């Protein structure tokens, strides 16, 4: 559905149930959460949110964490969701950290999945090189869809589910090149490490054994900074665990949500 604020959301489940919001990464849109909407919609009102320029969401000339929070907050209000459980993947996990820092009352619990409390290294040259390496193929005329197979292959682990990989490719088609570039630039300088010790919601820090981007050791260190956070690592999968092995991904999330509902 397209909301008045311009954001498109995929919604499944009953409005009487607790809300569970999924936030996508840089290179995918809300459709990448298709398996999760199906799995959790029997117990939750599940919502997969599209950032501006992703999926059917209206693009925005301003693409910063504050501007994204404005749209996300407006989306929650228009969906009449006062607070929710959240799952944030990669870039979506960064946005989730921004949300909980600004409006902690909105967040009942959070799954920080394949993400980081700060972007890469603080060295400005490293960040500049990181950005340039990802922009150069696009500047040379390649499309994001053309680049997607190699990008996806480089991020996945051992024997990923073929149907999940088809969905990964499909979700890339919902990402405009402009929004992708905006999102890459947005994460430059991201750093919420100072807020980790202040989190008092139930938190699951979820890593993947073969993830080349958010390595398990880094994520375990992140979990150690959050009071009473839980840490889990799914074996054999990479950065797209929710698409590579849905069964294992769902098992970890179900165990977490069931434990906090007791």
N, C-alpha and C positions, 0 to 999 in steps of 0.2 A: 504494500500500500504506500502511496505517496502522501505524506503528511503536509499540513499547511506551511510548516517551516521549510519545506523543500526536501526533507530527507525521505528516502525510500527505506522501508523496513519490510522484512519478511516475517510474518507473524503466524504462529501456529499454537493452538491450545486454548484453554478456557480462561476468560478474564477473572474468574473467581479464584484461580490458582496463583501462587507466588510467581513473580516475574523472574525470568532468567534471560539476561541480555548477552549476546555474543558480539564481540568487536573484532573485525577482520584485520589482517596484516596489510602491508604496503602493496603487495602484488596480487591481491585477490579481493573479491567483493563478498557481499553477504551470502551469495549462493554457495560459497565454499562450506557453509555450515548446514547444508541440506540434511546430512546424516544426523547431526546433533538435534536439529529441530524435530526430526522424526522420533528420535530416541527419548527426548525429555519432555515432549509436549503432552504426554499423558499425565504428568505431575505438575508441570509448570506452564505458565504463559510464556512461550519462548519467542524471543525477538532477535533477529539478526539485522543489525543496523548497518546502513551504507553511509560512509563518509561523503562529503560533497565531491561530486565528480565520479563517484563509484556507483556502479549499477544504474539505477534510475534516479539517484539523488541529483539535485540541481548543483551544477558547478559553482565555485566561488572564487573570486579573484584573490581573496585573502584566505590563506590556508596555514593557520598557526594553531598551536594547542589551545590558546584562549578562544579563537574563533570556532574551533571544532567543539569545544566544550559548550559554547553558546548553542550550537545546533543540537548537540546531544541532549542538553538540558531541556531545550524546547521540545525535542522529540518525546522525552519522558513525560513532560507535562501534557502534551497533546494525546499521548497514549494513556493518560491518567495513571501513571506509575509513579508513586511517591518514592519507593525504594525497591531495590532488586538485588538478586545475585548476579554477578558478572563473570564472564570468561573473556579475557583479553589475550589475543594472539599477537606476539611480536610487536608491531607498531600499535596494535589495539591494546596490548598490555601497557604500553607507555601512556596511551590516552587514558586508560583506566587508572593509572597512578596519578595522573593529573586530576581526574575526576574525584578520587578519594581524598586528595590533598585539599581540593577546593570545597567539596560538599560531602564530607564523610557520612552524613546522615542518609545519603542516597544509596549507600553501598552496604547491603546486608552481609555479603561475603564476596570473596574475589578469588578467581583462579588466574594467576599470573603465569601464562603458558608461553614457553619459548620466547621469552622477552628479556629485558634488562632494565635495571634501575638508572642506567646512564648509557648514552650512545657511544659505543666503541672507546677509543682512546681520546683523552682530552687534548692531545696535540692537534693544533689547527691544520697542519699540513697533512696529517693522516686523514682527517675528516674530509679535507679538500680532495685528496686522491681517491678516497672511497666514493665520493659523489661523482667525480669525473669519470671513474672507471665504469660507472653504471649509466651515466648520461651519454658517453661517447658513442656507443652503438646506435642510440636513438638519434643523436645529432648527425650520424652518418647515413641516416635514411632507413634504418631497420625499424620495424614496428614491434610493439611489446608482445603481440601474439607470435610474431616470428621468433623472438628471443625466448619465449616462454618454455619450450621443450628443454633447452639447455639449462635454463635457470632452475626449473623444477627438478631436473635430473641431478643437478649439483647439490640440491638441498635434501634429497630423500635418502632413506637408509636402505636396509636389506629387504628385497622382495616386496615393494609396496603394492597395495591392492590396485589392480588395473582400473577398476571402476572408480576408485578414489582419485587416481591420476587423471582419468577423463574429466572428473569434476574439477580438479585443480586447473586443467587447461580451460575448461568452460568458464571458470570464475575469472581467469585472466581477461577473457573477452569483455567482461563487464567493467574493466578498468581503463579509463581514458589515459592516454599518454600524458596529457597535461596534469591530471590528478596524481598520477604516479610520480612525476617529477616534483610536484608540489609536496607530496608526502615525504619523499627522500630529503628535500631541503628542510622540511619541518622538523625532522628528527635530529638535525645537526644541533649540537649543543644541549640536547635533552639530558637532564640530570635531576633525579628525584631521590638520590641516595639519602639525603638528609631527612626525608620523611619516613623511611622504612621503620625506624624504631618507634614512630608515633602511631603506627597502624594498630588498631585494636579490634578490627573485624576478624572473623575466621579467614585465614589465607592459606591457599594451596599454591605452592610454587612448583610448577610442573615442567620437567625437562624431558628431553629425548636423547637417548644414548648416542645417536649418530648425527646430531644436529651440529652443523658446522658454524652456525651463526650464534646461537645462544647455548654455549657449551655447558654440559651438566655441572662441571666444577664451579663455573661462575654462578650458575643459578643456585647451587647449594650454598654458596657463600652469601648470595642475596637472601636466601631463606633464613640464614643464621642471624641476620640483622633485624628480622621481623619478630616481635614477641609471639611465641607459641605458634609460629607458622609451621605448616607441614610441607615436607619436600617429598616428591616422587619423581622417578625417572623411568620412562617407558623404554624397554630394551628394543634394540634393532631398528628403531625408526628414526627419522630425521626431523627437519623443521616443520614438516606438514603431517605430524603424527595423527591428527584428527581425520586425515584423508588416507594415510598410509595403512593404518590399522585401527579401524573404528572400534572394534570390540575391546581392545586393550585400553584405548582412550576413554571409552564410555565406562569401563569398569572402574578406572581410577576416579573419574568424576562422580560416579554413583556412590562410591565408597565415601568420598569426601562429603557430598551433600547429605547422605544418610546419617553420617556421624554428627553433623551440626544440627540436624533436625531432631535429634533425640532429646 
